[in-house]
Amino acid sequence: MPNLKQEQVDRNFQAFQELLPALVASQAGKFALMRDAKIVEFFDTARDAQVAGAKLFPDELFSIQQVIAAPVDLGFFSHAVPQR
């Protein structure tokens, strides 16, 4: 399953980079919950996005990105935080 998670993270990050210029004007500072290279919903905090992602996707195949002028990729952990 780790390969599936990394593939999801990589696809989501690529899609996010492509969408980012259009998102900055309307969603700046928000956190995008992503799955299958699509934005599911925007949240005010990363924690809210993570909690929603865990509820919506029990397989944990989702990622979170903050809408800022330049995307930040902090690696696997920043995108797919396991439930505790």
JOSUL-V148011 format. One record per residue. RES is the residue in one small letter. SS is DSSP state (H for helix, E for strand, C for the rest). PHI is phi in whole degrees, -180 to 180 (NA if undefined). Layout:
res=[RES RES]
ss=[SS SS]
phi=[PHI PHI]
//
This chain:
res=[m p n l k q e q v d r n f q a f q e l l p a l v a s q a g k f a l m r d a k i v e f f d t a r d a q v a g a k l f p d e l f s i q q v i a a p v d l g f f s h a v p q r]
ss=[C H H H H H H H H H H H H H H H H H H H H H H H H H H C C C E E E E E C C E E E E E E C C H H H H H H H H H H H C C C C C C E E E E C C C C C C C C C H H H H C C C C C]
phi=[NA -56 -67 -62 -63 -65 -62 -63 -60 -64 -64 -64 -65 -61 -63 -62 -59 -70 -84 -53 -55 -76 -82 -57 -66 -106 -128 -53 86 -78 -116 -94 -89 -126 -152 54 63 -131 -82 -86 -169 -108 -135 -76 -130 -65 -62 -61 -66 -67 -63 -64 -61 -65 -74 -74 -129 -61 -78 62 -94 -152 -144 -132 -135 -86 -84 -135 -53 -129 -66 -117 -108 -95 95 -54 -60 -71 -104 -136 -78 -70 -68 -117]
//
